[in-house]
Amino acid sequence: MNPGVASIAALAVLSLLLLGLLVLMLLLLRRQHLQMTRECGAETFVNFASFERDGKLPYNW
């Protein structure tokens, strides 16, 4: 096999592995973030539509 072709093939395989690792990391971080927001509770949720409606802060601020 030509050394140029072999190096291009090796780079392609490495880039695919790196891409797979990136996707795996993003999925794990997303799952961890969803779990953290679930533990946080609903009382920390801010309804930003109320800002636009009356221009004031919500009553619990």
PECOR-V452665 format. One record per residue. OMEGA is omega in whole degrees, 0 to 359 (NA if undefined). BURIAL is 1 if it has 24 or more other C-alpha atoms within 12 Angstrom, else 0. Layout:
[[OMEGA | BURIAL] [OMEGA | BURIAL]]
This chain:
[[179 | 0] [181 | 0] [178 | 0] [179 | 0] [180 | 0] [180 | 0] [178 | 0] [178 | 0] [179 | 0] [178 | 0] [178 | 0] [179 | 0] [179 | 0] [179 | 0] [177 | 0] [177 | 0] [179 | 0] [178 | 0] [177 | 0] [178 | 0] [179 | 0] [179 | 0] [178 | 0] [178 | 0] [180 | 0] [178 | 0] [179 | 0] [179 | 0] [179 | 0] [180 | 0] [178 | 0] [179 | 0] [178 | 0] [179 | 0] [180 | 0] [180 | 0] [178 | 0] [180 | 0] [185 | 0] [179 | 0] [185 | 0] [184 | 0] [179 | 0] [181 | 0] [179 | 0] [178 | 0] [184 | 0] [177 | 0] [179 | 0] [176 | 0] [183 | 0] [186 | 0] [185 | 0] [176 | 0] [180 | 0] [175 | 0] [176 | 0] [186 | 0] [183 | 0] [176 | 0] [NA | 0]]
